[in-house]
Amino acid sequence: MMEKDARIYVAGHRGMVGSAIVRELQRQGYTNLITRTHQELDLCRQEKVEEFFARERPEYVFLAAARVGGIAANQGALADFLYDNMILEMNVIHAAWRNGCRKLEFLGSSCIYPRLAPQPMTESCLLTGELEKTNEAYALAKISGLKYCEFLNRQYGTDYISVMPTNLYGPNDNYHPTHSHVLPALIRRFHEAKEEGRESVICWGDGSPLREFLYVDDLADLCVFLMNHYSGNETVNAGTGKELSIRELAELVARVVGYQGRIEWDVTKPNGTPRKLLDVSKAAGLGWRYKTELEDGIRLAYEDFLKNPVRAER
């Protein structure tokens, strides 16, 4: 169990996941949180990361920093997504090990699993098939971080764990028109269409892929729970165990936003993985379950979008 005054470093604290972890730690009474902005500490610079760890000596680390984006962002910057994510992960994990960090939690993504993995996907299906090409670079980087934690545990007896969330959404999300994930992208698209009085909104693909979504504050709750109650080499899936089609998601977001026009589908654009549902029985067996239902979470996310217009411009 983490002591309430333990030195806890949250890498990526300004992002959606990192900020949610900080909120949850503060809610639970942890008082000695360490954070750095990208301007204060570039995690891609090994020397600076090692200096930071040697100076601050965090006892626990939540590694939530990452370069993220949707299909368009991933396809347009394959090399950048692979390099940036792999380098920053390795720098943080290695520096944590070198400086005696008691426990580290690595945040990954469900895109690490094979494109056509049996559904729902269990943790054991990792590396049993080909990855989805549209986010292969990001997935490879996340697999490397997960495996480095596992190999440090095996070789040096560390207590480094990993969590693989499904699609996330919620406060502090990225609403960039081309670099965001599907749910925040839909929130922005339908909001702007409503404001401009547009008769229709065009969405990518045919709407058939099935997806699962987890509210980010629920993930943060699980992250702190696992840091206190789980140790092991195998990752832990984080999700709801529920899915819906992208078409159903678009209709739900439109309803929450209040857009009443037509939804049209551009079938010349890629769908991505046809289905991506996580088996969350492992987390359930440890005593954890999500709290926020999808429609309630989308309402909260839309409220965040409206209160933070500067985020819509990123």
Secondary structure, DSSP 8 states (H G I E B T S, - for coil): ---TTS-EEEETTTSHHHHHHHHHHHHTT---EE---TTT--TT-HHHHHHHHHHH--SEEEE-------HHHHHH-HHHHHHHHHHHHHHHHHHHHHTT-SEEEEE--GGGS-TT--SSB-GGGTTSS---GGGHHHHHHHHHHHHHHHHHHHHH---EEEEEE-EEE-TT----TTTS-HHHHHHHHHHHHHHHT-SEEEEES-S--EE-EEEHHHHHHHHHHHHHH---SS-EEES-S--EEHHHHHHHHHHHHT--SEEEEETTS----SEE-B--HHHHHHT------HHHHHHHHHHHHHH-GGGGG-
